[in-house]
């Protein structure tokens, strides 16, 4: 292998160096014209090539023009910063064309009216936050599309069964199932720790309810999570889920420790 | 086997475990053997525990609750969700009829009850068409419906099936099977049931090796008795009215369950023949199916016959079937009785005097195979194509007598998309509501209730949904359904 590598290095070194071909960036400025010939203008709309390259009110280029051009080029090259003649001004622009190439967008009246129509509208988001939460809790190993498919199919079955908007059914179920309060234990420094009831916000309530629904769905028959999930949501909607016992237990514990509520 | 520890037994005598239990002489032997913690347990017969008491399994089986054990695709079809569907009677849907096609263009229509029953028998209303959404199957009259009426149905009573051959093609989910069902319904309505429909709804069933088969040396073909029997049963039920009207053109004699049947020409009907003749399902050589075909060819002078096959590329693109001969060489499609019947009529070698041939591809099977596409002239013939991809003989056969004309099914137009989505909206399957905003857990409706200055127009929102879904699906019904109903 090392022999092959050495050979290849030698071959590369022995090859003659060739200048890399540079791409022509400003092609028109390198074109030379016959000074005695004129370029016919076919239509008024067509801008002649001369005007494109040398657009100072001239249709043809004479020898004097070329001399003037070369002269002003020399003066600019020598270090003149403020151009005086129109040719000098034009050539100085050519060396720094960026400010003249910028396109300025001017909206039409219709576009302005459209902007006005949307002025009071809040920015829409793609999906329902509750559904998104459920999807994210089902997702494993970052496979979101798979989780979305499961949830969409489950919601479709719910719609087929109950014939209402399944997202509303899901929200109603989570509202019913989600606990309002949980308990946390705080160390008091003495032998006994204090168990304090803490109220939950909507997202926390939803998370617990969704977790219980997913636990309940694992006890269903089907091999398809979408079907199991749909069944569990339907039974929770009808008030039959095992999550309700868990919710009741949580509330019971919180009630018992109500003396420690911190206001 | 244990050696005797006591001195009662001679040295060369050993004691087995069963003998140990009898021995009362030695206290060492009387003790429980090592490794048996509980000692012996008395085994009682209990059928409940014995059933599941396999080694390594818990004795009691955990019962799992739930509506079904099926997966999503099967569950939505088998759980009869259509019963919960919105009642369509108040909507006053018109029926699919060739006479009022122009009025009902781009609208959702229903099939007449008779037509629906016939389509049910024929398997025209297919499983994956999401009919569980509606209480009764409905269909959208599209540009394709009008075209199939003009190009196929109108020719049924004035041309032979050889001159009236169409192949429905198009991308997956574009509605080829739906147009096929619509064609059946239109024909039934046009001729007021005086039309014979021979329909094979799943082409793959012929070639996939799931049926029994037996060789008939006289025909030099293989029968598929159970398939033929089921096909005839299906055709008899779906064409009952017309078969009862058609008198036999010849005398036929056959026996069924030790009973002799003598059917008379001009007296008995084709229905009697199909009802009483049990030879179709007989595992042995018989000519029942050939007789039926001959009779149909004669009857087609008065009554138009539609011969249609769905998923036809499962047959034509895979001519080497899963069946084998006794020497284990594969059986080709031409060697099957049903297969040769299909090829004869598709090629125009045999032809019904009145009628037409309608075949439809499926977008799921055989996307790489090219036999049918080359035969229809959609693709160019590649002389170097492998035999698995392109079958020359089948292609040549299909091109005989002018070939089969391709009929491209187009996607929905925007208007059709809007009409269908509006129908979904009316039956309550497509909720039109305002989009959600960046405020967490608050819809813009809630925001406006709190004093926001937004004004909602549900019609504008619906229009937005139509535009969005039409752009995503490009009017393909399958993807339109997916993006509207199966993406929350």
Interface residues (C-beta under 8 A of the other chain):
Chain A: X120 X121 X122 X123 X124 X125 X127 X128 X129 X130 X131 X148 X151 X152 X153 X155 X156 X157 X159 X160 X161 X162 X163 X164 X165 X166 X167 X168 X202 X203 X219 X220 X221 X222 X223 X224 X226 X227 X228 X231
Chain B: X64 X65 X66 X67 X68 X69 X70 X71 X72 X75 X76 X79 X81 X84 X85 X86 X132 X133 X428 X429 X431 X433 X435 X436 X437 X438 X439 X440 X441 X444 X447 X452 X453 X454 X485 X486 X487 X488
